[in-house]
Amino acid sequence: MMPRIVVLAVISGALTLSVAMGRAPRDKKEGGAMEDVAKLAATEASPSFWRGAQSGVSKPDIRVVKEEKAWAALWKEEFNTEAPKVDFSRYFAVAVFLGLRNTGGYGVEFLTPVAEKGKVRIAYRVKSPGTGSFVIQAFTQPYAIQLYRRTPLEVTVEKGD
């Protein structure tokens, strides 16, 4: 009985890691008009999602990036590294920075996009360490960046429930 639990934990961890690294299962449909904004996340791009506990952003910030120049500046200024390649004719990026936190255990979870009044609302949730959680006792600057398929609709980003 015990070996099965270990195997399931390893498989579950590998799947979680692959999704976090932007290698989620791919959407077979590509191109064409976006009919369902709930499927706006760019799962066919690899990678399409980045997250971490350290950035150069000490105050909360949200950025919608729709062009290569702004993308390159984001990665240079906040991570002191070259930006990953992204085809901005097909995608745009949403970056959420939580700012300075006193401990580890914080993160950003993007929620399913929703169409409202001719706009696309992309909400995110702040994940906090639970009561009694073991976390690193160091300052962190959590962030998450997600690619989405381009849409002709206006995009808004806000903290969700």
C-alpha positions in Angstrom: 0.0 0.0 0.0 2.8 2.5 0.9 4.6 2.3 -2.4 1.5 3.4 -4.3 1.2 6.5 -2.2 4.8 7.4 -2.9 4.4 6.9 -6.7 1.3 9.0 -6.7 3.0 11.8 -4.8 5.9 11.7 -7.3 3.6 11.8 -10.3 1.5 14.6 -8.8 4.7 16.6 -8.0 6.0 16.1 -11.6 2.7 17.2 -13.0 2.6 20.3 -10.8 6.2 21.1 -11.7 5.5 20.8 -15.4 2.5 23.1 -15.2 4.4 25.6 -13.2 7.2 25.5 -15.8 4.7 26.3 -18.6 4.5 22.8 -20.0 0.9 22.2 -19.4 -1.0 19.9 -21.8 -1.4 21.6 -25.1 -4.7 22.9 -26.6 -5.2 21.2 -30.0 -7.0 24.2 -31.5 -4.8 27.0 -32.6 -5.4 30.2 -34.5 -8.9 31.6 -35.4 -11.1 34.0 -33.5 -11.2 33.6 -29.7 -14.8 32.5 -29.0 -14.4 31.4 -25.4 -12.4 33.8 -23.2 -12.1 31.1 -20.5 -9.7 29.4 -22.9 -7.6 32.6 -23.4 -4.6 31.3 -21.5 -1.8 30.4 -24.0 -1.3 26.8 -23.1 0.2 26.0 -26.5 3.2 28.4 -26.0 6.1 26.9 -24.1 6.8 28.2 -21.6 3.6 30.3 -21.0 3.8 30.8 -17.3 6.6 32.0 -14.9 6.4 32.4 -11.1 8.8 32.9 -8.3 9.6 34.4 -4.9 12.2 36.9 -5.9 11.8 39.8 -8.3 13.1 43.4 -8.4 9.6 44.7 -7.5 9.2 45.8 -3.9 5.7 47.4 -4.2 2.6 45.6 -5.6 2.3 46.1 -9.4 0.3 44.8 -12.3 1.5 45.0 -15.9 -0.1 44.1 -19.2 2.6 43.6 -21.8 1.6 43.7 -25.5 4.9 44.4 -27.3 8.5 43.1 -27.4 10.1 46.3 -26.2 8.1 46.4 -23.0 8.6 42.6 -22.5 12.4 43.0 -22.8 12.4 45.9 -20.4 10.3 44.0 -17.8 12.8 41.1 -17.7 15.9 43.4 -17.7 14.6 45.7 -15.0 12.9 43.2 -12.7 15.0 40.0 -13.2 18.3 41.3 -14.7 18.1 38.8 -17.4 17.2 38.4 -21.1 13.4 38.0 -21.8 12.1 34.7 -23.0 11.0 34.7 -26.7 7.3 35.5 -27.2 5.4 36.1 -30.4 3.5 39.3 -29.5 1.5 39.1 -32.7 -0.3 36.1 -31.1 0.1 36.7 -27.4 0.2 39.2 -24.6 1.4 38.8 -21.0 0.0 39.7 -17.6 2.5 40.2 -14.8 1.4 40.4 -11.2 4.0 41.4 -8.5 3.0 41.1 -4.9 5.7 43.4 -3.6 7.8 42.8 -0.5 6.7 40.1 1.9 8.2 39.3 5.3 8.3 35.5 4.7 7.9 32.9 2.0 4.7 31.0 1.2 3.1 33.7 -0.9 2.1 33.4 -4.5 -0.2 34.4 -7.3 -2.9 32.2 -8.9 -4.5 33.5 -12.1 -8.2 32.7 -12.3 -10.2 31.9 -15.5 -10.7 35.0 -17.7 -14.2 36.3 -17.9 -15.9 38.5 -20.6 -17.8 41.4 -19.2 -19.3 44.4 -21.0 -17.1 44.0 -24.1 -13.9 43.6 -22.0 -11.9 40.6 -20.8 -11.4 40.6 -17.0 -8.4 38.6 -15.8 -8.5 38.1 -12.1 -5.9 36.7 -9.8 -5.8 35.4 -6.3 -3.1 36.0 -3.7 -2.1 32.8 -2.1 -0.9 33.2 1.5 0.8 30.7 3.9 -1.7 28.9 6.0 -1.7 29.1 9.8 1.1 26.9 11.2 2.8 26.6 7.8 6.5 26.1 7.6 7.9 28.9 5.4 11.2 30.5 4.7 12.0 33.3 7.2 13.3 35.7 4.6 12.0 38.7 2.6 10.4 37.6 -0.7 9.0 39.5 -3.7 6.5 37.0 -5.2 5.4 37.3 -8.8 3.6 35.4 -11.6 3.5 36.1 -15.3 1.0 34.4 -17.6 0.8 34.5 -21.4 -2.7 34.9 -23.0 -3.8 34.7 -26.6 -4.3 38.2 -28.1 -7.9 39.4 -28.1 -9.5 42.5 -29.7 -11.3 43.2 -26.4 -9.9 45.5 -23.8 -8.1 43.7 -21.0 -8.5 44.5 -17.3 -6.6 42.8 -14.5 -7.8 42.9 -10.9 -7.5 41.0 -7.6 -10.3 38.4 -7.5 -12.0 36.4 -4.7 
